[in-house]
Amino acid sequence: MDIQEILIPELQQEAALTEKFLRRIPQDKMEWRPHKKSMNIRELGNHLAEIPSWITGTMEMDEMNMDDYKPTDIKSVDELVETLRKNASEAEASLKKSDKEYQKNWKMIMNGETVMDMPKIKVLRSMVLNQIPHHRAQLGVYFRLLDIPVPATYGPSADEDL
């Protein structure tokens, strides 16, 4: 089995689950945060919608300089969903590569220093794809604190049956 045959269905599943979560964000709570050190819901939603673009960046480039990085700043739930879908579609296309491409090294550079240098497959597995359920779970905690039903993900939630 090729690597892309493993990663593409995983990305599709994670994007679909993430869309369920993004659609539950109340527009009137976009600036809410559970703690002063936490991202607000808008920032967290932006981060989730953006993460699939990191897949594309990993697969289409051999290094990325983060000095000029600016996170997305979308204000509406509908735009978050559109951005997630667009980024996931582009990411899926970028994953359609030979296993040899996944073995190439990828570097992240900040302030002239290499902060990460590892094979693309390791970047995708350990640094990118794992970010999606991590931050989606974080959003689930926000929902719980706001008494918003948490969507089912890998099994039922206390708020909804599969």
C-alpha positions as a Markdown table, in Angstrom:
| # | Residue | x | y | z |
|---|---|---|---|---|
| 1 | Met | 0.0 | 0.0 | 0.0 |
| 2 | Asp | 1.3 | 3.4 | -0.9 |
| 3 | Ile | 1.7 | 6.1 | 1.7 |
| 4 | Gln | -0.9 | 8.3 | 0.0 |
| 5 | Glu | -3.4 | 5.5 | 0.2 |
| 6 | Ile | -3.1 | 5.7 | 4.0 |
| 7 | Leu | -2.9 | 9.5 | 4.4 |
| 8 | Ile | -5.7 | 10.7 | 2.0 |
| 9 | Pro | -8.5 | 8.8 | 3.7 |
| 10 | Glu | -7.3 | 9.9 | 7.1 |
| 11 | Leu | -7.2 | 13.6 | 5.9 |
| 12 | Gln | -10.7 | 13.2 | 4.5 |
| 13 | Gln | -12.0 | 11.8 | 7.8 |
| 14 | Glu | -10.3 | 14.5 | 9.9 |
| 15 | Ala | -11.6 | 17.3 | 7.6 |
| 16 | Ala | -15.2 | 16.0 | 7.8 |
| 17 | Leu | -15.0 | 15.8 | 11.6 |
| 18 | Thr | -13.5 | 19.2 | 11.8 |
| 19 | Glu | -16.2 | 20.7 | 9.6 |
| 20 | Lys | -18.8 | 19.4 | 12.1 |
| 21 | Phe | -17.0 | 21.2 | 14.9 |
| 22 | Leu | -16.5 | 24.4 | 13.0 |
| 23 | Arg | -20.2 | 24.5 | 12.1 |
| 24 | Arg | -21.1 | 24.5 | 15.8 |
| 25 | Ile | -19.2 | 27.7 | 16.6 |
| 26 | Pro | -21.7 | 30.4 | 17.5 |
| 27 | Gln | -21.0 | 33.5 | 15.5 |
| 28 | Asp | -21.7 | 35.6 | 18.7 |
| 29 | Lys | -19.0 | 33.7 | 20.6 |
| 30 | Met | -16.1 | 34.2 | 18.2 |
| 31 | Glu | -14.2 | 36.3 | 20.7 |
| 32 | Trp | -14.8 | 34.0 | 23.7 |
| 33 | Arg | -11.9 | 32.3 | 25.4 |
| 34 | Pro | -11.8 | 30.2 | 28.5 |
| 35 | His | -8.6 | 31.8 | 29.9 |
| 36 | Lys | -6.5 | 34.9 | 29.1 |
| 37 | Lys | -3.7 | 32.6 | 27.8 |
| 38 | Ser | -6.0 | 30.6 | 25.5 |
| 39 | Met | -6.9 | 31.4 | 21.9 |
| 40 | Asn | -10.4 | 32.7 | 21.4 |
| 41 | Ile | -12.8 | 30.5 | 19.4 |
| 42 | Arg | -12.2 | 32.5 | 16.2 |
| 43 | Glu | -8.4 | 32.0 | 16.5 |
| 44 | Leu | -8.9 | 28.3 | 17.2 |
| 45 | Gly | -11.3 | 27.9 | 14.3 |
| 46 | Asn | -8.9 | 29.7 | 12.0 |
| 47 | His | -6.1 | 27.4 | 13.1 |
| 48 | Leu | -8.2 | 24.3 | 12.4 |
| 49 | Ala | -9.2 | 25.6 | 9.0 |
| 50 | Glu | -5.6 | 26.4 | 8.2 |
| 51 | Ile | -3.9 | 23.2 | 9.3 |
| 52 | Pro | -4.6 | 21.2 | 6.0 |
| 53 | Ser | -2.6 | 23.9 | 4.2 |
| 54 | Trp | 0.4 | 22.8 | 6.2 |
| 55 | Ile | 0.2 | 19.5 | 4.4 |
| 56 | Thr | 0.4 | 21.2 | 1.0 |
| 57 | Gly | 3.3 | 23.3 | 2.3 |
| 58 | Thr | 5.1 | 20.2 | 3.4 |
| 59 | Met | 4.6 | 18.3 | 0.2 |
| 60 | Glu | 5.1 | 21.1 | -2.3 |
| 61 | Met | 8.2 | 22.7 | -0.7 |
| 62 | Asp | 11.4 | 21.4 | 0.7 |
| 63 | Glu | 11.7 | 24.2 | 3.3 |
| 64 | Met | 9.6 | 26.9 | 4.8 |
| 65 | Asn | 10.8 | 30.2 | 6.3 |
| 66 | Met | 8.3 | 31.2 | 9.0 |
| 67 | Asp | 9.6 | 34.7 | 9.5 |
| 68 | Asp | 6.8 | 36.2 | 7.5 |
| 69 | Tyr | 4.1 | 33.8 | 8.6 |
| 70 | Lys | 0.8 | 35.4 | 9.5 |
| 71 | Pro | -2.1 | 33.2 | 10.6 |
| 72 | Thr | -5.4 | 33.4 | 8.8 |
| 73 | Asp | -7.9 | 35.8 | 10.3 |
| 74 | Ile | -11.4 | 34.8 | 9.1 |
| 75 | Lys | -14.3 | 36.3 | 10.9 |
| 76 | Ser | -17.3 | 34.1 | 10.0 |
| 77 | Val | -18.2 | 30.4 | 10.5 |
| 78 | Asp | -19.2 | 30.0 | 6.8 |
| 79 | Glu | -15.8 | 31.3 | 5.7 |
| 80 | Leu | -14.0 | 29.0 | 8.1 |
| 81 | Val | -15.8 | 26.0 | 6.6 |
| 82 | Glu | -15.0 | 27.2 | 3.1 |
| 83 | Thr | -11.4 | 27.7 | 4.0 |
| 84 | Leu | -11.2 | 24.2 | 5.6 |
| 85 | Arg | -12.7 | 22.6 | 2.5 |
| 86 | Lys | -10.4 | 24.5 | 0.1 |
| 87 | Asn | -7.3 | 23.7 | 2.2 |
| 88 | Ala | -8.3 | 20.0 | 2.6 |
| 89 | Ser | -8.9 | 19.7 | -1.2 |
| 90 | Glu | -5.5 | 21.2 | -2.0 |
| 91 | Ala | -3.8 | 19.0 | 0.7 |
| 92 | Glu | -5.4 | 15.9 | -0.7 |
| 93 | Ala | -4.1 | 16.8 | -4.2 |
| 94 | Ser | -0.6 | 17.4 | -2.8 |
| 95 | Leu | -0.5 | 14.0 | -1.1 |
| 96 | Lys | -0.8 | 12.2 | -4.5 |
| 97 | Lys | 2.9 | 11.6 | -4.7 |
| 98 | Ser | 5.2 | 8.6 | -4.8 |
| 99 | Asp | 6.5 | 7.2 | -1.6 |
| 100 | Lys | 9.9 | 8.5 | -2.6 |
| 101 | Glu | 8.7 | 12.1 | -2.2 |
| 102 | Tyr | 7.6 | 11.4 | 1.4 |
| 103 | Gln | 11.1 | 10.4 | 2.2 |
| 104 | Lys | 12.6 | 13.7 | 1.2 |
| 105 | Asn | 13.6 | 16.0 | 4.1 |
| 106 | Trp | 11.7 | 19.1 | 4.9 |
| 107 | Lys | 13.0 | 22.1 | 6.9 |
| 108 | Met | 11.3 | 24.8 | 9.0 |
| 109 | Ile | 13.4 | 27.9 | 9.4 |
| 110 | Met | 12.8 | 30.8 | 11.9 |
| 111 | Asn | 15.1 | 33.7 | 12.4 |
| 112 | Gly | 17.7 | 32.1 | 10.2 |
| 113 | Glu | 17.8 | 28.9 | 12.4 |
| 114 | Thr | 16.6 | 25.5 | 11.3 |
| 115 | Val | 14.0 | 24.5 | 13.9 |
| 116 | Met | 12.9 | 21.3 | 12.2 |
| 117 | Asp | 14.6 | 19.1 | 9.7 |
| 118 | Met | 13.1 | 15.6 | 9.1 |
| 119 | Pro | 11.5 | 13.5 | 6.4 |
| 120 | Lys | 8.2 | 14.8 | 5.0 |
| 121 | Ile | 6.4 | 11.7 | 6.2 |
| 122 | Lys | 7.5 | 12.4 | 9.8 |
| 123 | Val | 6.5 | 16.0 | 9.5 |
| 124 | Leu | 3.0 | 15.0 | 8.3 |
| 125 | Arg | 2.5 | 12.4 | 10.9 |
| 126 | Ser | 4.0 | 14.0 | 14.0 |
| 127 | Met | 3.6 | 17.7 | 13.4 |
| 128 | Val | 0.7 | 18.2 | 11.0 |
| 129 | Leu | -2.0 | 15.6 | 11.0 |
| 130 | Asn | -1.8 | 15.1 | 14.8 |
| 131 | Gln | -2.6 | 18.8 | 15.2 |
| 132 | Ile | -6.1 | 18.4 | 13.8 |
| 133 | Pro | -7.6 | 16.1 | 16.5 |
| 134 | His | -5.6 | 17.9 | 19.2 |
| 135 | His | -7.1 | 21.3 | 18.4 |
| 136 | Arg | -10.5 | 19.9 | 17.6 |
| 137 | Ala | -10.6 | 18.4 | 21.1 |
| 138 | Gln | -9.6 | 21.8 | 22.5 |
| 139 | Leu | -12.6 | 23.3 | 20.7 |
| 140 | Gly | -14.7 | 20.5 | 22.2 |
| 141 | Val | -13.7 | 21.7 | 25.7 |
| 142 | Tyr | -14.7 | 25.2 | 24.7 |
| 143 | Phe | -18.1 | 23.9 | 23.6 |
| 144 | Arg | -18.5 | 22.0 | 26.9 |
| 145 | Leu | -17.7 | 25.2 | 28.9 |
| 146 | Leu | -20.3 | 27.1 | 26.8 |
| 147 | Asp | -22.9 | 24.3 | 27.0 |
| 148 | Ile | -22.7 | 23.7 | 23.2 |
| 149 | Pro | -23.3 | 20.1 | 22.3 |
| 150 | Val | -20.0 | 18.4 | 21.4 |
| 151 | Pro | -20.2 | 16.5 | 18.1 |
| 152 | Ala | -19.4 | 12.8 | 18.0 |
| 153 | Thr | -16.0 | 12.1 | 16.5 |
| 154 | Tyr | -14.4 | 8.6 | 16.7 |
| 155 | Gly | -17.4 | 7.3 | 18.6 |
| 156 | Pro | -20.5 | 8.8 | 20.3 |
| 157 | Ser | -20.3 | 11.9 | 22.5 |
| 158 | Ala | -22.3 | 12.5 | 25.6 |
| 159 | Asp | -24.3 | 15.0 | 23.5 |
| 160 | Glu | -25.2 | 13.1 | 20.4 |
| 161 | Asp | -25.7 | 9.5 | 19.2 |
| 162 | Leu | -24.0 | 8.3 | 16.1 |
